[in-house]
């Protein structure tokens, strides 16, 4: 009987390996989200985006996270109820809110960032390449993929 490990190990396609990395990463981070935070896995990227872009408005977050504004608004209502964010009227646009993380929101994001770093270290420990070199290589590969699709489609 063929095992999943054998299929991946013998796969000649980059995408199979990337999918495996993505799926196993999601499993890992979702376990930590569920056991160590008050957010939902679907809210993970919004929280981290807010951590790195404090004071941004909901529309920009929706665009960056590839979500509609109503979905972001619902998530932020939950974040607010859980004490993770503060929404303030944007002085330059009275119809928009600027979003900032509370102390609890920052602690939650930093917990998840720590887990991301643990994941990255585990991945890099088997390679003869530094974390920074791997990121540079993956970034270059990702940009090449984006460029290819933009030019072809």
N, C-alpha and C positions, 0 to 999 in steps of 0.2 A: 504494500500500500504506500502510495506517494504521500509524503508529509509536506506541509506548507513550507517548512524550512528548506527542503530540497528544491522546491520550485523556485524560491527566492534565490538560493545560493547559485543555482544553475541558470538563472534568467539572463538573457543577453540584452535586456532592455533597461535603460536607466529608469524609466518611469515606474517599473515594478519595485525597484529599490526605494524610490522616492515615496511611493504610496505606502510601503511598509513603514518607513520612517515616520510619515505623517500619521498613520493609524496608531502605531505604537506610542508615539508622542501624545496623541489625543487621549489614549487610554490612561497614560501616566498622569498627565496634567489634570484630566477630569477627576481622577481619584483624589487628587489633592484639593481640587476645587470643592468637591462634595464633602470631604472630611475636614477641611481646614478653613472654609470660608462660608459666607452667607449668600454668595452669588450663584447663579446658574452657569453651567458651562457655556451656554450661548452668549453670556454677558462678559465673558473673559476678555475678549479683544477690546471691547468698549472701556472696561476698567483700566487696562494697561495703556490704551491710547490716552485716556484722561490723565494718567500718571505722568506721561511724558509731555502732554500738551495741556497743562492746567490753564483754565480760563477760556478754553475754546468754546464755541457755541454748538448747539445740538445739530444744526444743519451740517456743519463741517464734520462732526463725528459720524453722522449718518453716511456722508459721502466716503469718508475714509474707511469705514467698516462695511461698506457695500450693503447698507440697510436703508429702509425707508424711514422717514422722520417720525412717523407714528410708532414704529417699533422701538426706536431709540427713546422716544418720549415715554412709552410704557416702561421700558427698562429703567429709565431714570426716576420714574415715580417709585419703583421698587427700591432703587438705590437710596433715594431720599428717605423712604420709610425705614430702611435698615440703617440709616445714619452714615452712609458712605459718601454722600455728596451734598453740596450746597448749590442751589440754583439761584442766580441773581440776574435781575434784568440787566441786559447789556445797554450801557448808557449811549452807545453809538447807534443802536437799533432797538428801540423800545419793544419790538415784537419778538425779540430773541432773548434767550437766556445764556449767560456765561456759566460754565460748570466748573466747580473746583472740588477736589476730594477733601473730605474731612480727615482728621487724624486716623480714624478707623479705616477709611478708604485707602489712605496711604499705607497703613500697616498691612492691609489685605493685599494690595498690589505688591508690596515689598516681599511678602511671604511667597507670592506666586513667582516673582522674579528670582527669588532664591531657589525655588524648585526648578525653574528654567535653567539656571546656571548648573544645578546638579545634573540635569539631563544632558546639557551640553558637555560637561566634564566626562560623563559616562561615555558619550559617543566618541569624544576625542581621545580617550585613554587608549583605545585600540589602534589608533592611527599614528603614523609617523609624520603628523602635521599639527601645527599649533591651531588653537581655536581661531585666532585671527586669520591665519592662512586659509583655513577651511571656510570661514565666512566670506573672505575675499573671492575664493573660487566659486562658492555657491551664488554669491551676488553676481559675479560675471556671467555665470551660466543662466541665472534667472533673467538677467537683462538681455542676453542673447535670445532667449526664448520669447520674451516680450517683443523684441525688435523683429524677429522672424515672423511672428503672427501679425504684427502691424503692417509689415511689408507685403505679406502674402494674402491677407484677408481683409 
